[in-house]
Amino acid sequence: MKASDLFVKALEEEGVEYIFGIPGEENL
């Protein structure tokens, strides 16, 4: 698992599905 995957997962657990308006992994 990449650091970005962990970052996105942590945000999803907080109820945040999008980062900067696009899916997190696309942005990172």
N, C-alpha and C positions, 0 to 999 in steps of 0.2 A: 504494500500500500504506500502510495506517495504522500508526501507532506500535504499536497493540495487536496488529496482525497480525505485526509484526516480533518483538514480545515473545513471543507465542505460538509463533512459529516457532523462536525461540531455545530456548525451553523444550522443545519437541518434539525438537529436536536433542540435548538433554541427556537425553531419555527421560522427560520429564515431560509427561503428556498432559492432566492436570487441575489447575486452580488453585482452591483453596478448595472443592473438591468438585464443581465444575461446569465445563463447557468454558470455557476462558480468555476467549474473545471475548464470551461471554454475561456474564461478570463485569466485563469492562473496558468 
